[in-house]
Amino acid sequence: MKIFRSHVLVCAGTGCVASGSLRVKKALEQELIKRNLQDEIQVVTTGCNGFCAAGPVMVVYPDGIFYQKLTAEDMPFLVEEHFLKGRPVQRLMYKEPVKKELVPAMKDIPFFGLQVLRALRNRGIIDAEKIEEYISRDGYLALGKALREMTPPDIIREIKLSGLRGRGGAGFSTGLKWEFAAGAQGSVKYVLCNGDEGDPGAFMDRSILEADPHVVLEGMTIAAKAIGAHQGYIYVRAEYPLAVQRLKIAIQQAREYGLLGTNILDSGFDFDIEIYQGAGAFVCGEETALMTSIEGKRGMPRPRPP
């Protein structure tokens, strides 16, 4: 395993990509090669860092220096000063807007300071297109436990005890929803992931799908085991091409590693996932309309039993 003296995490979420982060990354890599530093400095492409207004952004470890609003033209000077002379570049650091004070470290920026990341714990840290990086942060560990050590009722009980709830407004118990699905009549069941996100200006689904797609796949597979499903669908709007691209890569990688498909982790359990791209209709964020759309019909809500 290669050891680097520094890791540079370059945000490649949709916001930063639109601001030019891929050009910044390319210029940085070229400059590192020019200075013969490519074996000392590792450049990692990550998902959305969260601070989109500051993009393009990068974080340099081990010190956690946060650089913002970067351009490709900044890279020669940044490499010279930071990586050769050991002097972080102040003009590219975050500045507190009221007191105008420099805040070099990401952890000290107020926007990040009070955040407690759970679903987004890997955002801005791992390369979303490399399953190995997800696994290195205990990815798929919970799936292994669920498939090999727990029964469906055990899984549902654990989810109930966790207090996990839906984030759509009603706060409905996830464990209770899984229990209802497990006990529902019918021999064929499905796990549907709603990544449509119809609310204007809402990008929570896009952020997690772009930054950490494997966490979604793992969660869906655990849910499938709990309710007795063998097929899942991720409904994501076509206006999220980067999320779709990273999901496709993640699904293929999971299949290659035996984490999707037949006999997952030699457990005897089969489950696979397909992506369905919606056309962006607001109403398809409603679950029955979403199901109708996946069936190939007009995405319209339908009455549900009481």
Secondary structure, 3 states (H helix, E strand, C coil): CCCCCEEEEEECCHHHHHHCHHHHHHHHHHHHHHCCCCCCEEEEEECCCCCHHHCCCEEEECCCEEECCCCHHHHHHHHHHHHHCCCCCHHHEEECCCCCCEECEHHHCHHHHCCCCCCCCCCCCCCCCCHHHHHHCCCCHHHHHHHHHCCHHHHHHHHHHHCCECCCCCCCEHHHHHHHHHHCCCCCCEEEEEECCCCCCCCHHHHHHHHCHHHHHHHHHHHHHHHCCCEEEEEEECCCHHHHHHHHHHHHHHHHCCCCECCHHHCCCCEEEEEEEECCCHHHHCHHHHHHHHCCCCCCCCCCCC
